Amino acid sequence: MRGAHHEIELAVQLSAQGHHAAAVERLRRVLADAPEHAAAHALLAFGLLGMRRIHAALHEAKQAIALAPDEPLGHRAMAAALLAHRRTAEARGHVEQVLTQSPDEAHGHLIRAQLAAQEHRPSEQRAALERARELAPDDPDVLTACGDFDFSDGRTDAAWQAAREALGEQPAHQDALVLMGHVLLRRGDVAAAREHALWAVQHNPSDEGALRLLSSVKARQSLTLGIWWRWQSWVGGGSPLRATLLLIGVFLAYRVAVLALQDLDFGAGALALNFVWLAFVVYTWVAPGLFSRMLARELESVRLRPDY
């Protein structure tokens, strides 16, 4: 169990730095030797959520609760997985369970804040974040969550301070890097924002927050190219289901439009629309590779300064 404890600690650190795949691999090693390790199942759920594998995450959270129904970590993982599925009513029960079992644990109040955010209750979200910060004022996860709330509420200076403190505690904290990048971009320091975005992308090339930040930087640098970056980051940075549903939706719209044009005896328009659809199909094949190459070129040039 001593070896398992070490692997779990490393997995937690890797997840905080955005290396979710590496964290998941370590946790799977633990579970190969100790399949009834409830905490490993719960942490594996969080790692899978970081990889946007929300169905697998829900399965692991269920396993954690089945093995240790009185442990708050499993209920916290279940709440997070349910929130990823937008099942807020079910998540609330697990959030309440976490707060009942461990009222003085900061991360329980963080998941309560996430629930309140999804249910559009900012006053409850603020209260939960303030309580979390009272309990763990130096925790980078707590600091980043508070900073994100401040940033969305227009308090840029408070968000900058929170991000700075979080990076002081853990310089490679993924979400804190993204938050600092957004703050710097709002302040007009595009070069520094780009450095933070690229460091975050280096940690996790599929991290949606980091890709959104980098796209915002590109949009500030070039409106035309920035629009393409925003679009490709949204499509490529989301779950595979998003891209699939998008493709199906565009195809259905195309077919409806073609049939309507044909019914109106507008054959030339229907033919033109067929060519547009063909071009879009070709784009879906070419664009991901092009985006990956452009992203790789961006990453080759970044050297983040250590003097925060």
Secondary structure, DSSP 4 states (H G I P E B T S, - for coil): -HHHHHHHHHHHHHHHTT-HHHHHHHHHHHHHH-TT-HHHHHHHHHHHHHTT-HHHHHHHHHHHHHH-TT-HHHHHHHHHHHHHTT-HHHHHHHHHHHHHH-TT-HHHHHHHHHHHHHTT-HHHHHHHHHHHHHH-TT-HHHHHHHHHHHHHTT-HHHHHHHHHHHHHH-TT-HHHHHHHHHHHHHTT-HHHHHHHHHHHHHH-TT-HHHHHHHHHHHHHH-HHHHHHHHHHHHHHSS-HHHHHHHHHHHHHHHHHHHHHHHHTT-HHHHHHHHHHHHHHHHHHHHHHHHHHHHHHHHHHT----S--
